[in-house]
Amino acid sequence: MIYTLTDPEKVRALFGNWEETMITSCLQQVMGTLYVTDPVCPQSVMALLGDFAFFAGRPCRELAESKRSGFLILVPQNEAWAQMIEACFPGRCRRVTRYAIRKDTVFDRDHLRSLKNRLPVGCTLQRIDSTLYDQCMANAWSRDLVSVFPSKDAYLRDGLGMVVTENGEIVSGASSYTRYREGIEVEVDTRRDHRRRSLATVCSAALILSCLDLGLYPSWDAQNLWSVRLAEKLGYTFSHEYPVYEVE
């Protein structure tokens, strides 16, 4: 049986020194949910937030198979968990590589301002407000900029995002995919027909500057090498590759 854990201290040690802000969000009870099979003395745990499920502790088939319906990215703590996931979803999971970015970046504000100022003529840079939130939600490509928060009010209270608009439409954005007490996990998206215009660079630089002004850390994790290159342009440093499993 799967239980929702209400006392995160019971599983904190199971995650060890895993540097992942979405796990931190769950442990801080800011966003996300922790699931266990033993609520009294858990030996295994799944941290679920947005499209991500992180598995730690002793490999447990019941937890691995408890994923919600739809697309999910399963992140194993180690190879034993990876083997468990593969065994639970034979032929249904795809092992892919993600790229961890160091979380101790000291940003060069002048450099970020210079990147922010590359906004093309005819475009406008704006912070996501109530109206722009609705526009983000209305388009499939931009929904992840705001949709992991449980409501519009929650995003406007705890989230932070910058978008570029052109002719009144959002064409690119950088926003808080999730939030933890000390910072955010960055999400970056650009409409397909507006890529290669440096819009993602502009939005990301503006978002990082806004985070720094608020005393928040903008954590970055890369889905692909393009995202790694963008992160490095902004001042981040690559850390390491790690495997995840995409499951429909």
BAVEXFI-841318 format. One record per residue (C-alpha): residue number from 1; residue in three letters; z, x negated, y negated. Coordinates in pm, 1 decimal. Layout:
<recs>
NUM; ALA; Z; X; Y;
...
</recs>
This chain:
<recs>
1; MET; 0.0; 0.0; 0.0;
2; ILE; -83.6; -120.3; -351.2;
3; TYR; 178.4; -101.4; -627.8;
4; THR; 154.6; -143.8; -1003.3;
5; LEU; 402.7; -412.7; -1101.6;
6; THR; 620.4; -336.4; -1403.9;
7; ASP; 816.4; -664.3; -1405.2;
8; PRO; 569.7; -950.8; -1461.3;
9; GLU; 840.6; -1213.7; -1417.4;
10; LYS; 827.9; -1146.6; -1043.8;
11; VAL; 477.2; -1293.2; -1020.7;
12; ARG; 462.1; -1542.2; -1308.3;
13; ALA; 524.2; -1836.5; -1075.7;
14; LEU; 244.2; -1725.4; -842.0;
15; PHE; -12.2; -1796.1; -1115.2;
16; GLY; 125.0; -2147.9; -1163.2;
17; ASN; -42.4; -2331.4; -1450.8;
18; TRP; -360.9; -2121.2; -1439.3;
19; GLU; -495.0; -2137.5; -1795.8;
20; GLU; -654.7; -1795.4; -1833.1;
21; THR; -573.7; -1576.5; -2131.3;
22; MET; -652.4; -1251.7; -1948.4;
23; ILE; -377.7; -1338.2; -1700.9;
24; THR; -155.4; -1409.5; -2000.4;
25; SER; -242.9; -1065.6; -2140.8;
26; CYS; -123.8; -904.9; -1817.9;
27; LEU; 192.5; -1113.7; -1795.4;
28; GLN; 275.2; -1032.9; -2158.3;
29; GLN; 198.2; -663.5; -2090.7;
30; VAL; -37.8; -658.7; -2388.3;
31; MET; -342.1; -548.8; -2187.2;
32; GLY; -433.4; -519.7; -1821.1;
33; THR; -239.0; -441.2; -1503.9;
34; LEU; -71.3; -642.4; -1229.3;
35; TYR; -101.4; -515.7; -870.6;
36; VAL; 101.7; -622.9; -566.2;
37; THR; 167.1; -507.4; -210.6;
38; ASP; 540.3; -581.0; -231.4;
39; PRO; 701.5; -470.6; -558.9;
40; VAL; 1038.5; -624.4; -468.0;
41; CYS; 941.0; -976.7; -366.2;
42; PRO; 564.6; -1012.5; -414.9;
43; GLN; 383.3; -1302.2; -250.4;
44; SER; 35.8; -1201.9; -371.9;
45; VAL; -90.0; -1057.0; -698.5;
46; MET; -404.6; -926.0; -862.8;
47; ALA; -433.9; -924.5; -1242.5;
48; LEU; -695.9; -668.5; -1346.4;
49; LEU; -834.9; -655.9; -1698.7;
50; GLY; -1176.0; -534.7; -1808.3;
51; ASP; -1440.1; -648.9; -1560.0;
52; PHE; -1219.7; -928.0; -1421.4;
53; ALA; -974.1; -942.5; -1131.2;
54; PHE; -771.1; -1260.6; -1080.5;
55; PHE; -612.0; -1324.0; -740.8;
56; ALA; -312.4; -1553.5; -696.6;
57; GLY; -40.8; -1634.5; -446.4;
58; ARG; -85.8; -1585.2; -73.3;
59; PRO; -435.9; -1451.7; 16.1;
60; CYS; -408.1; -1081.2; 91.2;
61; ARG; -690.7; -868.6; 231.0;
62; GLU; -537.4; -544.2; 106.2;
63; LEU; -537.0; -667.7; -254.0;
64; ALA; -882.4; -821.1; -228.4;
65; GLU; -1027.4; -495.1; -100.8;
66; SER; -850.8; -279.8; -360.9;
67; LYS; -1107.0; -342.0; -638.6;
68; ARG; -1200.7; -37.9; -843.2;
69; SER; -1551.3; 105.3; -815.6;
70; GLY; -1836.0; -40.2; -1017.3;
71; PHE; -1911.9; -397.9; -1119.1;
72; LEU; -1625.9; -646.3; -1107.0;
73; ILE; -1587.7; -1023.1; -1130.2;
74; LEU; -1337.0; -1148.8; -873.7;
75; VAL; -1172.6; -1480.0; -961.8;
76; PRO; -995.8; -1668.2; -678.3;
77; GLN; -706.5; -1900.1; -752.0;
78; ASN; -820.2; -2136.9; -476.9;
79; GLU; -1061.5; -2175.2; -185.6;
80; ALA; -835.3; -1974.9; 47.4;
81; TRP; -869.1; -1674.9; -183.5;
82; ALA; -1243.5; -1740.0; -209.5;
83; GLN; -1276.3; -1721.7; 168.7;
84; MET; -1075.2; -1398.7; 171.8;
85; ILE; -1306.4; -1240.2; -87.0;
86; GLU; -1614.8; -1345.3; 109.7;
87; ALA; -1465.2; -1197.1; 425.6;
88; CYS; -1386.0; -867.4; 252.5;
89; PHE; -1730.6; -822.6; 96.8;
90; PRO; -1987.5; -972.4; 336.7;
91; GLY; -2332.3; -941.3; 184.2;
92; ARG; -2191.1; -756.0; -117.0;
93; CYS; -2053.7; -1039.8; -329.3;
94; ARG; -2245.1; -1311.8; -509.3;
95; ARG; -2075.7; -1645.1; -571.0;
96; VAL; -2160.9; -1778.0; -915.8;
97; THR; -2034.6; -2056.0; -1138.1;
98; ARG; -1850.0; -2005.7; -1464.8;
99; TYR; -1748.3; -2275.0; -1711.5;
100; ALA; -1394.9; -2318.8; -1842.8;
101; ILE; -1355.7; -2437.3; -2201.9;
102; ARG; -1050.0; -2634.0; -2314.7;
103; LYS; -789.2; -2423.2; -2493.7;
104; ASP; -649.5; -2686.8; -2727.5;
105; THR; -935.5; -2712.1; -2976.8;
106; VAL; -854.8; -2825.1; -3330.4;
107; PHE; -1129.8; -2663.9; -3535.1;
108; ASP; -1313.9; -2811.9; -3832.5;
109; ARG; -1307.3; -2527.7; -4084.1;
110; ASP; -1569.8; -2687.8; -4308.6;
111; HIS; -1808.1; -2715.2; -4013.3;
112; LEU; -1743.5; -2352.5; -3917.9;
113; ARG; -1808.7; -2239.1; -4275.2;
114; SER; -2140.7; -2423.6; -4273.4;
115; LEU; -2238.5; -2243.0; -3952.3;
116; LYS; -2125.6; -1909.5; -4091.7;
117; ASN; -2347.5; -1965.5; -4396.6;
118; ARG; -2661.2; -1978.0; -4180.1;
119; LEU; -2685.6; -1599.5; -4200.8;
120; PRO; -3057.6; -1512.3; -4229.2;
121; VAL; -3188.1; -1340.1; -4540.7;
122; GLY; -3179.1; -962.5; -4502.1;
123; CYS; -2880.4; -967.4; -4267.0;
124; THR; -2520.1; -871.3; -4343.9;
125; LEU; -2204.6; -1010.5; -4184.7;
126; GLN; -1925.7; -752.2; -4145.6;
127; ARG; -1590.9; -713.7; -3974.8;
128; ILE; -1586.9; -438.4; -3712.8;
129; ASP; -1435.7; -124.0; -3863.5;
130; SER; -1419.5; 234.3; -3741.0;
131; THR; -1788.6; 304.7; -3805.9;
132; LEU; -1909.7; -22.0; -3654.3;
133; TYR; -1680.9; 32.1; -3353.7;
134; ASP; -1866.5; 357.9; -3286.3;
135; GLN; -2200.3; 181.9; -3316.1;
136; CYS; -2086.9; -88.5; -3072.7;
137; MET; -1985.8; 178.1; -2821.4;
138; ALA; -2316.2; 363.5; -2862.8;
139; ASN; -2527.5; 72.0; -2736.3;
140; ALA; -2506.2; -68.9; -2383.8;
141; TRP; -2567.9; -428.1; -2495.7;
142; SER; -2283.7; -427.0; -2752.2;
143; ARG; -2025.0; -213.3; -2572.6;
144; ASP; -1830.6; -507.5; -2431.1;
145; LEU; -1748.3; -619.5; -2785.0;
146; VAL; -1489.4; -339.9; -2806.0;
147; SER; -1477.6; -134.7; -2485.0;
148; VAL; -1200.6; -309.8; -2291.4;
149; PHE; -943.1; -183.6; -2540.3;
150; PRO; -810.7; 157.0; -2428.3;
151; SER; -907.6; 336.7; -2750.8;
152; LYS; -1058.3; 293.2; -3094.5;
153; ASP; -711.3; 294.5; -3249.2;
154; ALA; -601.3; 18.5; -3010.4;
155; TYR; -901.7; -196.9; -3100.2;
156; LEU; -860.6; -144.7; -3474.1;
157; ARG; -492.1; -231.7; -3443.6;
158; ASP; -506.7; -527.9; -3205.2;
159; GLY; -870.8; -633.8; -3188.5;
160; LEU; -1084.9; -844.4; -3418.8;
161; GLY; -1461.8; -872.5; -3440.4;
162; MET; -1753.6; -972.1; -3661.0;
163; VAL; -2107.5; -836.8; -3640.4;
164; VAL; -2440.0; -904.4; -3806.5;
165; THR; -2630.9; -595.9; -3914.7;
166; GLU; -2991.8; -566.5; -4019.0;
167; ASN; -3141.2; -247.1; -4160.7;
168; GLY; -2809.1; -77.4; -4087.0;
169; GLU; -2807.4; -165.5; -3715.4;
170; ILE; -2585.7; -412.8; -3529.5;
171; VAL; -2800.0; -693.9; -3389.5;
172; SER; -2531.9; -947.5; -3289.7;
173; GLY; -2155.3; -970.9; -3262.4;
174; ALA; -1854.3; -1181.9; -3166.7;
175; SER; -1532.2; -1000.2; -3092.2;
176; SER; -1208.4; -990.6; -2897.8;
177; TYR; -1294.1; -896.2; -2540.2;
178; THR; -920.0; -890.5; -2481.5;
179; ARG; -604.2; -973.0; -2671.5;
180; TYR; -285.9; -1161.7; -2589.9;
181; ARG; 4.3; -1226.9; -2828.2;
182; GLU; -115.6; -1564.8; -2949.1;
183; GLY; -488.2; -1501.3; -2960.3;
184; ILE; -800.7; -1338.6; -2825.4;
185; GLU; -1061.5; -1394.5; -2553.7;
186; VAL; -1398.7; -1417.2; -2726.7;
187; GLU; -1697.1; -1197.2; -2632.8;
188; VAL; -2039.1; -1275.0; -2782.8;
189; ASP; -2350.3; -1055.9; -2754.7;
190; THR; -2686.2; -1043.3; -2929.5;
191; ARG; -2952.0; -777.4; -2894.6;
192; ARG; -3234.5; -918.5; -2683.2;
193; ASP; -3502.5; -883.1; -2950.2;
194; HIS; -3289.7; -1073.7; -3205.4;
195; ARG; -3197.8; -1380.1; -3001.5;
196; ARG; -3277.4; -1738.3; -3109.6;
197; ARG; -3201.6; -1658.0; -3474.1;
198; SER; -2858.7; -1830.5; -3480.9;
199; LEU; -2691.5; -1490.2; -3515.5;
200; ALA; -2443.7; -1557.0; -3234.3;
201; THR; -2350.4; -1884.9; -3403.3;
202; VAL; -2290.4; -1709.2; -3736.5;
203; CYS; -2079.1; -1432.7; -3581.3;
204; SER; -1877.2; -1671.7; -3366.5;
205; ALA; -1802.7; -1908.6; -3655.3;
206; ALA; -1691.8; -1615.2; -3870.1;
207; LEU; -1470.9; -1479.0; -3591.8;
208; ILE; -1304.4; -1816.5; -3530.6;
209; LEU; -1234.2; -1857.7; -3901.8;
210; SER; -1080.3; -1509.0; -3911.9;
211; CYS; -862.4; -1594.7; -3611.6;
212; LEU; -742.9; -1914.7; -3774.7;
213; ASP; -653.5; -1726.3; -4092.6;
214; LEU; -441.5; -1489.1; -3882.9;
215; GLY; -277.8; -1762.0; -3676.4;
216; LEU; -458.6; -1655.7; -3357.0;
217; TYR; -630.3; -1881.8; -3104.8;
218; PRO; -991.2; -1784.8; -3013.8;
219; SER; -1011.0; -1864.6; -2642.5;
220; TRP; -1361.2; -1919.2; -2501.5;
221; ASP; -1480.0; -1899.2; -2140.6;
222; ALA; -1849.7; -1946.6; -2065.9;
223; GLN; -2060.6; -1732.6; -1834.9;
224; ASN; -2352.5; -1975.5; -1846.6;
225; LEU; -2465.1; -2310.7; -1987.5;
226; TRP; -2604.9; -2144.2; -2299.7;
227; SER; -2252.3; -2025.2; -2376.9;
228; VAL; -2119.4; -2377.7; -2313.6;
229; ARG; -2368.7; -2523.2; -2563.8;
230; LEU; -2274.6; -2261.6; -2823.6;
231; ALA; -1904.9; -2332.4; -2771.4;
232; GLU; -1962.8; -2705.3; -2816.0;
233; LYS; -2159.1; -2640.6; -3135.8;
234; LEU; -1854.9; -2453.9; -3268.5;
235; GLY; -1619.3; -2740.0; -3184.2;
236; TYR; -1491.6; -2654.1; -2836.0;
237; THR; -1483.5; -2901.2; -2544.8;
238; PHE; -1601.7; -2826.3; -2191.5;
239; SER; -1329.5; -2846.8; -1924.0;
240; HIS; -1459.4; -2767.1; -1573.7;
241; GLU; -1669.5; -2542.2; -1353.7;
242; TYR; -1511.4; -2278.1; -1130.4;
243; PRO; -1641.2; -2016.9; -883.3;
244; VAL; -1622.3; -1639.6; -920.7;
245; TYR; -1763.1; -1351.6; -717.7;
246; GLU; -1966.3; -1069.7; -867.8;
247; VAL; -1925.9; -748.5; -669.9;
248; GLU; -2097.3; -415.6; -722.5;
</recs>
